[in-house]
Amino acid sequence: MRKAATAEYLADRGLKDATPETLNSALQAILRTMTPTVYEDATTGLTHAEQAVLRAGGLQRTAPPAEDPLATTVAKYAAIITRSLSVRAAGERLGTTAGRVRQMISDRSLYSFLLDNARHIPDFQFVPGGLLPNIVRANRELDPEAHPVAVYNWYHTANEDLLVDGDPDRLATPLDWLKAGYELDPLLRSAKHL
């Protein structure tokens, strides 16, 4: 893929300021922290007789998923890092000091994570002029040990606890719920279970 086409591809996916080099750097940082994982067939290393017993017990051998879930998670993690703000940049965006941003991180009103001794503050928490209304309350309910991709997925995935106008066919994402200004209790209960 040509460099211009790659930049356009990234911009179309919300990574307008990302370059292949910054994504590559983020991927390298993530991969350095990961434990090696090997995907194998569930019957690898078993005799034919042992495999027959497993099949008789209901084991079904299926083809591996078309998309590697680990690769998908790593790519999403790299995108989150690329779109995250530093403490200083978050302070500038909020019109406050880096010290105040660190306090907000400490009291969990601003979600962030640490990778390679660098603090990353995901940009989805911000709106023009400040923070998304009530995101502070949602952030405080999240498990501080939750993986950044799990937090990102929770905020961006339609949630069965967030029924728009009580309609089970109209589910909102937590971000959309906050933007719409709906009642917080269902969202806060959901956040506790992440």
N, C-alpha and C positions, 0 to 999 in steps of 0.2 A: 504494500500500500504506500503510495506517495505521501510525503510529509504533509502537504496541504490537505490531501484527502483524509489523512489520519487526524489532523487537527479539526477538520469539519466533522468527522465521525464522533470525536470526543465532545465537541460542542453540542451536537445533536442529542447527546446523552447527558446533558447538564454539566459537562466538564469543560466549559468554555475557556477557562484560564489554564487548563492542564496542557502539558506537553507530553509527548511519549517519554521524554527523559524524566519528568517529575513522577509519572506513574511508575516507571521502571524503578526509580529510587524508592518509592513507597512500597512496591512489591518486594524489593530486596530487604527492606527493613522488616516487613511482615514475615517473610520466609526465614530470616535469621532467628526469629523468636518461636517458630513452630517446631513441634516434635515431628520427626519423619513418620509418614504413614504409608502403608502398603495396602493396596486393594487386591484381594485375591478371591477366587472362586470359593464359595463356602465349603466345597468338598476337597479342596487342595490338600494333598498329603494323606488322604484316606484311601483305604483299599476299596476295591469294587464291592466287596461284601458290606463294608461299613457304609458306603454310599447307598447301597440298596436298603439298608436298615433306615437310613435317614429319609429316603424317598418313601418308604412304607409308613414312616411316621408323619409324612406330610410336607417334608422339605421340597420346595419347588426351586429348581435352578432357573434363574432368569438371566437374561442378558444384563450386563452392567448398565446403569442409567446412561442415557444419551449425553447428559451433561454431568460432568464431574462436580458433585456438590462442594468439594473442598476447593476446587479451582474457582467456582462461582463465588464462594465466600471470600477467598483471597482477593479476587478482582474487585468485589464490592468493598472490602476493607481498604484496598488501595485507593479506590475512588473517594471513600470517606476521608481518608488522610489528605488526599489532594485538595479536597474542598473545605477542609477544616481551617480554622483561624488559629494563629498563635495568641498567646496572652496579650501581647502588645496590640496586635491587630484587632482583637475583640474589644480591648479598651478603647481604641480609636473609633470603632464602629458604635460603641455604646456611649461615647463621649465621657469616658471616665479613665481612671488610671489603671495601670497594670496591677498595682497593689489591690485595688478594689475588685478587679476581675479575679485575682487569686482568692480573695475572701469569698466571692460568689461561688467559686469552684469548691472551696473548703466547706461552705455550708450547703452545698449540693443544689443551689438554685440555678447554676449553670452546669450543664453536663459537659464533661471532658474526659479524656483518657490520656494515659502516658504511654509512649512508645519510644524506645531508644533515648530515654531521658528528655524527650520533647513532649510538651503538653499540646494536645490537639483538641480544639473546640469545634464540633461539627456546626456547619453554617445553617442547617435547617432550623435552628432555634431562633434565628434572627429575622426580623422584618424591618422595613425601612423605619428608622427612628428608634429602634431598640430591640427588645426581645418580644417574641410571640406572646400575646396575653395569656397568662396563667401557665405558661410552660414551666415557670419556677416551681409551682405546686406539683406538676407532673414529674419533673426531674427529681424532686425530693422523695418521691415514692418509689423510684426505680432502685433496683438492687445495685449498689455501687460496684459490685464485682461482675456485673453483667458484661458480656463481650460487646464491643462497639457495634458489631454487625447485628447482634440481637437487639440492641437498643434502636439502631437505625431501622431494622425490619419492623419492630413494634410501632414506631412512630409513623411508618409509611405503609403499613398493611391494613386493609379493611378489617375491622375488629367486630366479632359477633356480639360483644357487649355494648357496642355503640350504634344503636338503632336510631336512625334519623326518623323523628316523629313516631317512634315505636314500631316502624315498619321493618319486619325481618328481611325484606328484600332490598332495603336501603341501608347498607352498612357504611360507616365512616371510618377513615383512618384517624388515629389520635391527633395528627396534625390538623386535619380538616375539622375535627370536632372542636379543637381549640380555636381555630380561625373563625368558626361559626359562632363561638361564644355559648355553646350548649352547656347544660348543667354539668358540673365537674365530677360528682360522685361516681358515676359509672366508669369514667376515665381513670380516676384515681384508684378505684378497686382493681381495674385491669392492670394498671402500672405495677401494683404490688405483686402481681403474679408473673411478672416477666422473669 
